[in-house]
Amino acid sequence: MFGMKRTRRAGVVAAIAVGVSLVAAGCAGGGSGGDPSDGGDGGDANLSITMLPKNLGNPYFDTSTGGAEEATEEFGGTFEEVGPSEASPTSQVQYIQTAAQQGAGGLIVSANDPEALCDALDEARSAGVKVVTFDSDTNPECRDLFINQATAEGIAKVQVDLITEQIGDAGQIAILSASANATNQNAWIEMMEEELAANHPDVELVEIVYGDDDDQTSFDKTAALLQTYPELKGIVSPTTVGISAAARYLSTSEYKGQVALTGLGTPNQMREYVEDGTVTAFALWNPADLGYLAAYAAQALITGEITGEEGDTFEAGKLGDFEVGPDAGVLLGDPFVFDADNIGEFDF
């Protein structure tokens, strides 16, 4: 129906094709017992999983989708990825509605806006769809679980620590974010501002600009920042599209080696810029693990292994056991810093 739609089926046949070992891995360990493909309560669970990232064609979300697909193969479900070409507050609504109409058992969403999706998500939940947000949350009442890549405080602090170290803890910096409505980036930026004010009085945040998770827009915003602020010492970009676009600009400019760049990126995007000296260090988590965990969380909700109450526990395949925390949140782990010494060890 919609122009940008990518479908991947990962049903029982596919699970058999990739070997019994994957199915066994999906059943290992685990919480309340029983075969996770039937939830321990029989074979009636609707393990049809729909993945809705902020937008398609984004390397970060391609990686998280791959992890979710891997998990779905392990527990014997079906998998579909859908999404808009551009990340805007209401662009995901039609895909939520369609997933509910088509009888999805679970919907995994990275929200472009904390409130704009709530009516559609409430309708989907009323139709029996279990809603798991990941990466970027909605208001808590609009979903069943949120899979958090790391605490907002931890993500904010690691980025502030990196940029202040790289500029000698003094001078002007700017932030190149995704969209102005992005829930996760806005939370991180607010905490970065608080951390800078409390502990880095000689660092001045001169502007926050938005590249809308578009490569060319982010590239152009980087150029504009450097022209507007000739004394700029560093840029923080808490978005994988933004940091790679900024690095691409810096790598062939007079500012290479003069203006520090850090933020959140993937190793495959950033490797060349670390190796050529454009970027010293940046942070992230493994988005494949994030998607993988989100899919297992959806499976646990669908089968009734958990309800999303604080203290609920579930098994997530190779990642082990997880516990539901406050506001129905599940934490993947701490951010990881990539630099020239370790970036060659990773492939995502």
C-alpha positions in Angstrom: 0.0 0.0 0.0 2.8 2.4 0.9 5.7 3.3 -1.2 8.5 2.5 1.2 7.9 -1.0 2.6 10.3 -3.8 3.0 9.0 -7.2 4.0 11.0 -10.1 5.4 9.4 -13.4 6.4 11.1 -15.5 9.0 8.6 -18.2 9.7 8.9 -21.7 10.9 10.2 -23.0 7.6 13.0 -20.4 7.7 13.8 -21.4 11.3 14.1 -25.0 10.2 16.3 -24.0 7.2 18.9 -22.3 9.4 19.2 -25.3 11.6 17.9 -26.9 14.8 20.6 -25.2 16.7 18.9 -21.8 16.3 15.6 -23.1 17.6 17.4 -24.7 20.5 19.1 -21.4 21.3 15.8 -19.7 21.3 14.5 -22.2 23.9 17.5 -22.3 26.1 17.5 -20.9 29.6 14.3 -19.0 30.1 12.0 -17.7 32.7 8.7 -19.5 33.1 9.7 -22.6 31.1 8.2 -24.3 28.1 8.9 -23.8 24.4 9.0 -20.0 23.7 7.3 -20.5 20.4 4.2 -21.6 22.2 4.6 -19.6 25.3 4.3 -22.6 27.5 0.5 -22.5 27.1 0.1 -24.2 23.8 0.5 -23.3 20.2 -2.0 -20.5 20.0 0.4 -17.5 20.4 0.4 -15.1 17.5 4.1 -14.6 16.9 3.7 -12.3 14.0 6.2 -9.5 14.6 6.1 -6.1 12.8 9.1 -3.8 13.1 8.6 -0.1 12.6 11.8 2.0 12.8 11.8 5.8 12.6 12.6 5.5 8.9 13.9 3.0 6.4 17.3 3.2 4.7 19.0 4.2 8.0 22.1 1.9 8.7 21.4 2.0 12.5 17.9 0.7 12.0 19.0 -1.8 9.3 21.2 -3.3 12.0 18.5 -3.3 14.7 16.1 -4.9 12.3 18.6 -7.6 11.6 18.8 -8.5 15.2 15.0 -8.6 15.6 14.7 -10.8 12.6 17.3 -13.2 14.0 15.4 -13.4 17.3 12.1 -14.0 15.5 13.7 -16.9 13.5 14.8 -18.4 16.8 11.4 -18.4 18.4 9.6 -19.5 15.3 7.6 -16.4 14.4 7.0 -14.4 11.3 8.7 -11.0 10.7 8.0 -7.9 8.7 9.7 -4.5 8.6 7.7 -1.5 7.4 8.3 2.2 7.7 8.4 5.7 6.2 11.2 7.1 4.1 11.5 10.1 6.3 11.4 10.4 10.1 8.6 12.8 11.0 6.2 12.9 14.0 3.2 11.4 12.2 4.8 9.4 9.4 4.5 6.2 11.4 0.8 6.3 12.1 -0.4 4.6 8.9 2.0 1.7 9.5 0.7 1.2 13.0 -2.9 1.1 11.8 -2.1 -1.3 9.0 -0.2 -3.6 11.3 -3.2 -3.8 13.6 -5.6 -4.3 10.7 -3.4 -7.1 9.4 -3.4 -8.9 12.8 0.1 -8.5 14.0 0.8 -10.1 17.3 3.6 -7.7 18.2 4.6 -4.3 17.1 8.2 -3.0 17.7 8.4 0.8 17.3 11.2 3.4 17.5 9.0 6.5 18.0 9.5 9.7 16.1 7.4 11.6 18.7 6.4 10.7 22.3 2.7 11.7 21.8 1.9 11.7 18.1 1.7 7.9 17.9 -0.3 7.3 21.0 -3.9 7.2 19.5 -2.8 4.8 16.9 -0.9 2.6 19.4 -3.9 2.6 21.8 -6.1 1.4 18.9 -3.6 -1.3 18.1 -3.4 -2.4 21.7 -7.2 -2.5 21.9 -7.0 -4.9 19.0 -4.7 -7.2 20.9 -1.4 -6.1 19.5 1.5 -6.1 22.1 3.5 -2.8 21.6 7.2 -2.7 22.4 9.1 0.6 21.9 12.9 0.6 21.5 15.6 3.2 20.9 13.1 6.1 21.2 10.1 5.8 23.5 6.5 7.1 23.5 4.7 8.2 26.6 4.8 5.1 28.9 1.0 4.7 28.9 1.0 4.2 25.1 3.0 1.0 25.0 3.6 -2.3 26.9 7.4 -2.2 27.2 10.3 0.1 26.3 13.6 -1.5 25.5 16.2 1.1 26.5 19.6 0.9 24.9 21.2 2.5 27.9 20.2 5.0 30.6 19.7 8.5 29.3 22.1 9.7 32.0 24.8 7.2 30.9 24.4 8.2 27.2 24.5 11.9 28.0 27.5 11.6 30.3 29.7 9.5 27.9 29.2 12.0 25.1 30.0 15.0 27.4 33.1 13.1 28.7 34.3 12.4 25.2 33.9 15.9 23.8 35.3 17.7 26.8 38.3 15.4 26.9 38.9 15.9 23.1 38.8 19.8 23.3 40.7 20.1 26.6 37.6 20.9 28.6 37.4 24.5 27.2 35.8 26.2 24.2 32.7 26.3 22.1 30.8 23.2 21.1 27.6 22.6 19.2 25.1 19.7 19.0 23.9 18.2 15.7 20.8 16.2 16.6 18.1 14.3 14.6 14.6 15.8 14.5 13.5 18.4 16.9 10.8 16.0 18.2 13.0 12.9 18.7 12.3 11.7 22.2 15.6 10.1 22.9 17.9 12.8 21.5 16.0 15.5 23.4 16.3 13.7 26.7 20.0 13.2 26.1 20.6 16.8 25.1 18.8 18.1 28.2 21.1 15.9 30.4 24.2 16.9 28.4 23.3 20.6 29.1 23.0 19.9 32.8 26.3 18.0 32.9 28.1 20.7 31.0 26.7 23.4 33.4 27.5 21.5 36.5 31.0 20.1 35.7 32.4 21.9 32.7 32.1 25.7 33.2 34.7 26.5 30.5 32.7 24.7 27.7 30.1 26.8 26.0 27.3 25.1 24.0 26.6 27.7 21.3 23.8 26.0 19.3 21.7 22.9 18.8 20.8 22.2 15.2 18.7 19.4 13.6 19.6 17.3 10.6 16.3 15.4 10.6 18.3 12.1 10.4 18.9 13.0 6.7 22.5 12.7 5.4 22.6 15.7 3.2 20.7 17.9 5.7 23.1 16.9 8.4 26.1 17.5 6.1 24.8 21.0 5.3 24.1 21.8 9.0 27.7 20.8 9.8 29.0 23.2 7.2 26.7 26.0 8.5 27.9 25.5 12.1 31.5 25.8 11.1 30.8 29.0 9.1 28.7 30.6 11.8 31.1 29.8 14.7 34.7 30.2 13.5 36.0 29.4 17.1 34.0 26.2 17.3 36.1 23.5 19.0 33.8 20.5 18.8 30.5 18.9 17.6 28.5 16.3 19.4 26.0 14.3 17.2 23.8 11.9 19.2 22.5 10.2 16.0 24.2 7.8 13.6 23.2 9.6 10.5 24.3 13.0 11.9 27.7 11.9 13.1 28.7 10.1 9.9 27.5 13.1 7.7 29.5 15.5 10.0 32.6 13.3 9.7 32.2 13.2 6.0 32.2 16.9 5.8 35.1 17.4 8.3 37.3 14.7 6.6 37.8 16.8 3.4 37.7 20.2 5.0 40.3 22.5 6.6 38.7 21.7 10.0 39.9 18.1 10.0 42.0 17.6 13.1 41.0 21.0 14.3 37.4 20.5 15.3 36.6 17.5 17.4 33.6 15.3 16.6 31.9 12.7 18.7 28.5 11.3 19.5 26.7 8.1 18.6 27.7 6.1 15.5 28.2 2.6 14.2 31.7 1.1 13.7 31.1 0.4 10.0 30.0 4.0 9.3 32.7 5.6 11.3 35.7 3.3 10.7 37.3 5.2 7.9 36.9 8.5 9.8 38.6 7.0 12.9 41.4 5.5 10.8 42.1 8.8 8.9 42.1 10.9 12.1 38.9 12.8 11.6 37.3 11.3 14.7 39.1 10.2 17.9 36.4 8.3 19.7 32.6 7.9 19.7 30.0 5.8 21.6 27.1 3.4 21.0 25.6 0.1 22.0 25.1 -2.8 19.6 21.8 -2.0 17.8 21.6 -5.6 16.6 21.3 -6.6 20.3 18.7 -3.9 20.9 16.5 -5.2 18.1 17.1 -8.8 19.2 16.1 -8.0 22.8 13.0 -6.1 21.6 11.8 -9.1 19.6 12.2 -11.4 22.5 10.4 -8.9 24.8 7.5 -8.9 22.3 7.4 -12.7 22.2 7.3 -12.8 26.1 4.4 -10.4 26.1 2.5 -12.2 23.4 2.9 -15.6 25.1 2.0 -14.3 28.5 5.4 -15.0 30.0 5.3 -11.4 31.2 2.8 -8.6 31.4 5.2 -5.7 31.6 4.9 -5.3 35.4 8.0 -4.2 37.3 9.9 -7.2 38.4 8.8 -9.5 35.6 11.6 -11.5 34.1 12.1 -13.1 30.7 14.7 -14.9 28.7 16.2 -13.3 25.6 18.0 -16.1 23.7 21.8 -15.5 23.6 21.6 -12.3 25.7 20.3 -14.1 28.7 17.7 -13.0 31.3 16.3 -9.5 31.7 14.1 -7.9 34.3 11.4 -5.2 33.8 12.1 -2.0 35.6 10.1 1.1 36.5 7.7 2.5 33.8 7.8 -0.9 32.1 11.4 -0.3 30.9 14.1 -2.9 30.1 17.7 -1.9 30.0 20.1 -3.4 27.4 23.3 -2.1 29.1 26.0 0.6 29.2 27.3 2.6 26.2 30.5 1.4 24.6 33.3 3.7 23.4 34.9 2.9 20.0 38.3 4.3 19.1 41.3 3.4 16.9 42.4 0.6 19.3 39.2 -1.4 19.1 37.1 -0.4 16.1 38.5 -3.1 13.9 37.0 -5.7 16.2 33.4 -4.8 15.3 31.3 -5.3 12.2 27.9 -3.6 12.4 
